[in-house]
Amino acid sequence: MAQNAQPAPLVLNGLEVALQGRVLLRQSLQVQPGQIVSVMGPSGAGKSTLLAAIVGALGPEFRLRGQVMLGGKDVSALPTEARGIGMLFQDPLLFPHLSVAQNLAFGLARQVRGAARHRAIEAALADIGLAGFGPRDPATLSGGQKARVALMRTLLAAPRALLLDEPFSALDADLRGQMRDVVFGRARQAHLPVVMVTHDPQDAAAAGGPVVHLGAPSAAAP
Amino acid sequence: MAAWGLRRAPGVVLAALALPVFAGLLGTLAPAFGLMAVFGQAQPGFAIFADLLAWAGFWPALWLSFKVGLVATALSLLLVVGLVAIWQGSRSFGLFRHALAPLLAVPHAAVAFGLVFLIAPSGWVVRLLSPWATGWQRPPDLLIVQDPGGWALIAGLVVKEVPFLLLMVLAALGQSDASRAMLMARSLGYARPMAWVLAVFPLVYRQIRLPVLVVLAFSMTVVDVALILGPSTPPVLAVQITRWMNDPDLSLRMLGAAGAVVQLLLVGMAIALWLLAERGVAMFGRRWAWAGHRRGPGPVGAALVLGGAMAVLGCVVLGLMVLALWSVSGLWSFPNLWPDTMGWGQWQRHVPAAIDSLWRSCAIAVAATVVALVLALTWLEAEARFAMPIGAGGVWLLYLPLLVPQIAFLPGVQTLMLLAGVQGGVLAVTLAHILFVFPYVFLVLSAPFRAWDARLGTMGRALGASPARVFWRLRLPMLLAPVLAAMAVGMAVSVGQYLPSLMIGGGRVSTLTTEAVALASGGDRRAIGVWALLQTALALAPFAVAVLLPGLWWRNRRGMRQG
């Protein structure tokens, strides 16, 4: 993964997902570094399918056409781990068998070794206000703490783009605003192009970027 | 390259499982029809079947196998259905549920011996009632065990199969929308048991049908339990075939091969009959549902079912206790409930001889289980990575080594080995065990493996981990508990195997089970106690590890505790 890559836009070039001959969605999109594009639409409109297509997590039963351009290269043929696209889900999905520090280290590039690795994890913990939480069981953290660890884990992997799948919908109302600021702030600070799928108009408003509306899947689609 | 291999793994594993079964069947069938000159002359035809029909015990043995299989299976299923319908959801059921896995692990032979020691004329139950209730001062001259009707054998099979079917039903319940169907039926005024039988059981049965057929095929053809609990003149067909196959007179093997053909047909017929009966029961059930019967079975029916369940549990536990008692008994005169003298003499006498078999059983079990586990994990990982679900045909192939009677294809494997000049040894026995261990390991492992949250894998990949790293660092450690459970089941299955060790080992590979079953004819209760307990201990030890280790390993990880 390119640690110090120049900020670059995320471009979808006529991306098309089909299942058994039926086209589920067709999308072109350009997301500039530091820009947050919100994707909205009714359930079943293919919002999660779009994210899975971008990150490369579609099952082999899906057919994909078009390009996912990142840093001027088409990454759509690469496996998920080689794309350099980070993702955050509604649940923090911390690995339950690893400690908080081990969870963060899972994201950190291999090139950071030995003492530097420990320092990097310590710094990351301090950065999200969780200094000293390294040895803790992730199950003992509060909802907000888990969300911050998940965000930091993703950022430590040094992604060149970020996908958010309804990232705040599992949080309490007061925590939601707070996490929005943290996530959006970090993404802008890292100059990441961000695609966010959401149901919540407030998410889109806070993101401040363009809003893409996916329609209901049309039965008449060719 | 690795992905290329992984993608083909399920096919290769299926072939590796099915091939020995088909080859074995061929090796059994060909000599029976005079198509293979293994034991003397080969004349194509049905001559040997005339000899088989001439055996006076033929029809009685046939009928006995048929009856034992169908009655034991129907009784076990009835008990399990009644049990779950009446009892599920209560606290005591939860406790019973925890006892299931170890109950299942106790080897067939040990359960059968325990039952003998309980219900035989000089057994513990008669002692309990004598002389105050029965007036007996000496063991009555009754044929309770090894009765000609095979009822002791049926009892032994029911005791062993109820825990298995119960576990299968509970697993199926977890995968179907049972609780909502239940709630719906009860809100329409149906009593709990009725609601379960009419609304939930039809969904569950579809998923446990294959295990039920496995129980049927097994009950009809089991050899070790039948040697201990079944009648001897004539025995069930499978026992007679085993006798012929192991006779020093090689010409009798032809007869055995012909018997195996008949056995195969018999099992096929029984399965066909069962599938037909399924339709009848389904029709009956639909009529019931149409008529709107809402009332439960009443207290008498409930008591009967709960009594049956308790009897099953009691037979295993009490049986093991009486085995233990005999193993440390000196003099134990008849109506006394407790041995007159006790000591460790039997253990000191038998353990040195048993150590050798113990290690061999253990080595075979570990090797067969590890291979089966690797195959199962490879298969499941391939299935997950390439989204290639196993089809209905694949599931049948997977169960093939359990559905085709051992007695019908192991003699053929033995014959082929003889032809190829391969000596049966520990390695060959281990390979044979894998055939029977793999389906169970797969059965236990597949549900939790498939239920693992795939988003964790996507998350890992998005963080830059390769599929291999996701497997080794995330999926496998998180599945530690089910992996260990699958290993425990696999080892228990291997330890309990009798016929594969006997036949593929050519009588030269002695395991705890072959030695224990061989003691059955001698009737030395103290020796049987020692050997059967050793066998049970070896089968149960892995369960203790499987239960305790994940909790210890993940003691600081709350998120790992419910899994």
Contacts between the chains, C-beta under 8 A, distances in Angstrom:
chain1	res1	chain2	res2	distance
A	1	B	464	5.5
A	52	B	458	7.8
A	55	B	458	7.0
A	55	B	461	7.9
A	55	B	462	5.8
A	56	B	461	7.7
A	57	B	458	4.6
A	57	B	461	7.0
A	57	B	462	7.9
A	59	B	387	4.5
A	60	B	386	6.0
A	60	B	387	5.1
A	61	B	387	6.0
A	79	B	461	7.3
A	79	B	466	7.7
A	79	B	467	7.5
A	80	B	458	7.0
A	80	B	461	3.7
A	80	B	462	6.0
A	81	B	461	4.9
A	81	B	462	7.6
A	81	B	463	7.8
A	81	B	464	5.0
A	81	B	465	5.7
A	81	B	466	5.5
A	81	B	467	7.9
A	84	B	464	7.9
A	85	B	462	6.5
A	86	B	462	5.7
A	86	B	463	7.4
A	87	B	458	6.9
A	87	B	459	6.7
A	87	B	462	4.2
A	89	B	455	5.9
A	89	B	459	7.1
A	91	B	455	7.5
A	93	B	453	7.6
A	93	B	455	5.8
A	93	B	456	5.7
A	93	B	459	4.8
A	94	B	559	7.9
A	95	B	456	6.7
A	95	B	460	7.8
A	95	B	474	5.9
A	95	B	478	7.5
A	96	B	478	6.9
A	96	B	557	5.9
A	96	B	558	7.9
A	96	B	559	2.9
A	96	B	560	5.3
A	97	B	474	8.0
A	97	B	477	5.0
A	97	B	478	5.4
A	97	B	480	8.0
A	97	B	554	6.4
A	97	B	557	5.6
A	97	B	559	7.6
A	97	B	560	5.4
A	99	B	556	8.0
A	106	B	460	7.2
A	106	B	463	5.9
A	106	B	465	7.2
A	106	B	473	7.3
A	107	B	463	4.4
A	107	B	464	7.3
A	109	B	464	7.2
A	137	B	556	5.5
A	137	B	557	5.3
A	137	B	558	5.6
A	137	B	559	7.2
A	138	B	559	6.5
A	139	B	557	6.7
A	139	B	558	3.7
A	139	B	559	3.9
A	140	B	558	6.5
A	153	B	463	6.6
A	154	B	462	7.3
A	154	B	463	6.8
A	157	B	462	7.5
A	157	B	463	4.6
A	157	B	464	5.1
A	159	B	462	7.7
